[in-house]
């Protein structure tokens, strides 16, 4: 359960990072806050900031939304004992890490600029991926009613 | 479990406030550098030049940094022109600013080039601004991008920031624009050869300028030998 909670919290932070970048890509908020290097503008205005006609940040918003929703759904009492949720989260995390690795490669070797927000997102999705893999090792949470109810005493 | 949802809610609120603050304080291009100055003064500056002072042909280009045609000309034609005409001592090429009012950030870009120019990096900055011309299609504030381009051009950013914030060359740029008006510049890029306006029906290429330079040099009077 702790793993799924951690993933939900991380996905929420990642969602806000991606949302900020997406809103900036849509023209909200003026210059992006990126420190002294200015690498974010270089990355955001490059041709690789658009993927299949949509801003890359939008894929981040959708991805983090999906992870967040699945993590919250997996925290329902009825779902806690189901290990298939771990596999779903690990699958989403793997896709996210793969896409992030591709974008980081572009930043380092093609665009030659580093966007701090993108680095932040890369750290978050990597953490989600690692936690989702660790969740396979954790014992199944018992949610059966018999385990949660107090022992019955003799009938009066 | 309940405590987790409290933490989640608090985190969402904090992140929401942070993002709202970030979007509201998005900054922007310094007004002093991005807008026209209240007054205009002639500081005697007549543009950055490429080529030898003794070159028989002087071409003056009035350009707008946000203009896509200017960017195409700079990135496609200029390398050949530099190689064949400027570096061979036949042509001197002078750049003058003519920021068009339809472009939101062209004056700002011209100012960035001037602030790089005072550090001896005008041409490097011009190359950067034209080579990364995607900024002109986004309509977004390019101030952070220009800082990174200035850095790539070898400009000292502290001095650059002071120059941009102060709008130090706003009057120089406006003077150049008004000079262009007086010479009937009606678009960018507009070219003058030895002071005479060239009228092209299309974007000229390096071959056009080579032909013009050849013609002027061929008709130039040859100096008489001394006896």
Interface residues (C-beta under 8 A of the other chain):
Chain A: X5 X8 X9 X12 X13 X16 X19 X20 X23 X24 X27 X28 X29 X30 X31 X32 X33 X34 X36 X37 X38 X39 X40 X41 X42 X45 X46 X47 X75 X113
Chain B: X1 X4 X7 X8 X11 X12 X15 X16 X18 X19 X22 X23 X24 X25 X26 X27 X28 X29 X132 X134 X135 X138 X139 X140 X141 X142 X143 X144 X145 X146 X147 X148 X149 X151 X157
